Amino acid sequence: MQDRPDSLEQWGQQALRVQQATLDLWGQWARLGLAVQTVWLDLWVRPALLASEASKAQQDQQARVDRLVRRGIPAPLARQGLRVL
């Protein structure tokens, strides 16, 4: 009968180890899911941000050309990126 309590104690310890391993595994799955979502969001948003920046740069360039044309610089020269002091 003395083997029985030790055996139950070992089973209890083993159950606790399995439970801890299960919790650790779920934690790793949660971190993996978060990492995948972060990468997906970055891949989805980055092109939109880059397109927005390119559009802003193009608008800025067009506004600069328009200002130069209003100052009397011919449009072809204004598009070449002249600096008027």
N, C-alpha and C positions, 0 to 999 in steps of 0.2 A: 504494500500500500504506500510505502514511502516514495516509490518511483512515480507514482501517479501525481502528486502535487508538483514535483519537479517538471514532469512532462507538461502539465497544464501551464506552469510558469514559462516554460520554453515556448509553448504554443502562443501564449500571450505576448511574449517578447517578439516572436516571429511575426505575429499579426501587427504589432506596432511598427516593426521595420517595413512591412509591406505597405502599411498605411502611409508612413513617411515617404517611402519611395513613390507611391501614387501621388501624393501631394507635390513632391518635387517634380515629377513628370508633368503634372498639370500646370505647374508654374512655368516650366520650360515651354510648354505648348502655348501658354498665354504670351510669353515674351516673344516667341517665334511669330505668333499671329500679329502682335504689335509691330514687329520689325517688318513683316510682309506688308502690312497696311501703310507703314511709313514709306517704304520703297515705292509702293504703288502710287501713293499720293504725290511723291516727288516726281515720278515719271509722268504723271498726269498734269501736274501744275507747272513744272519747269518749262515746257514748250510754250505754254500760255504766257508765262512771265517774260521769256525771251522774245516772243512775238510782240508783247506789249512794249518792251524796251526798244525793239527795232522800229516799231510804229512811232514811238515817241521821238526817236532820233530822226526818222524821216520827216516827221512834222516840224521838228526844230530846224532841220535843214531847209525845208520849204519856206518856213517863216523867215529865215535868214535871207534866202534868195529874194523873197518878196520885199523885204526891207531894202536890200541893195537896189532892186529895180526901182523902188519908189525914190531912191536917192539919185537916180539917173544912170545907174550902171546897166549896160545892156544885159538882157537875160542870159545869153550864152556865157558871158564873162562871169556873171553872178553865180552861175551853177558850177564854175570851176573852183570855187572856194577862195576867191580873192579876199584879202584883208584890207578894209578901208580904214585908214587912220584919220 
